[in-house]
């Protein structure tokens, strides 16, 4: 992976997160998905829930843009005994 390609993936993830966060927050407010303050809440004012949706979307876009093999099982995660290891490029 080159620095330029990695920079592109990071910039794409940041742009998607930056652009989708306000849309997700407005959508959550319009559907009244609000965390209202209470005894167990850390918020002092009503706060929209669901901001993690934009974060996950940004991470997925960043991974899709990132160069390199699209291996569903990483070498450090699964051993050859369980999944047969990663076969990339496919035989």
N, C-alpha and C positions, 0 to 999 in steps of 0.2 A: 504494500500500500504506500503510495507516495504522499508526501505532505500536502500537495495540492488537492488530491482526491479526498483526503481526510478532512481538510479545511472545508471543502465543498459540502461534505456530509454534515459537518457540524453547523455550517451556516444555514443549510437547508432545514435542519432540525430547529435551530433558533428562530428562523423566519416563520416556520409553521407554528411553533409555539406562541410566538409574538402575535401572529395574525389570528389564530383561532381562540386564544384565551378570552378576548372581549366578546366574541360571538357565543362561546360556551356560557360565559357569565350572564349575558343578556337572555339567552335561552333558558337558563336555570331560573332566573328571576321571573320570566314570563310564565313558566310552569309552576311557580311558587315552590321551588325546591330550595328552601331556605333553612339554615340552621339558626333557630331562635335561641337566644341566650337563656341559660338556666343554671341550676346548681352545678351540674357536671360539665357545662360548656366552657370552653376557654375564650369564647367570643363575648364581647360586651355589647355589640350591636348585631342585628340580624345580618347574616353573611350567606351569600349563595354557595351552595354545595356543587361539587362536580368539576372543579377546576382541574382535577387530575386527568380528566378526559382529554383535555388539550395537551397535557404533558405526555400522556401515553401516545397520542397521535403523533406528536413531534418526534418522540423516540423511534416509533415505527418508521416514519418517513426518513429519519436520519439513517436507520439501519438499511432501508431499501436503497438509499442513494449511495451508501458506502460501498466502495469497491471490494472485491475479494469473493471467495467462494461462499455461496449461500448454503451453508451446511446447517441442518437443523439440529444436529447433535454435535456439540463442540468436543474437541479431543480431551479437554480437561474434565468434561462432565461425564461422558459415557466411555466405558472401556470397550475394547474389542470383544470381550466375552458377552456383553449385554446386547449391543447393537451392531456388532461387526465393525465398529469404528466408522469414521467418515470416509465415504468413497467419493472424493471430488477431485478432479472431474469424473463424472460417471463413466464406468467402463463400457 
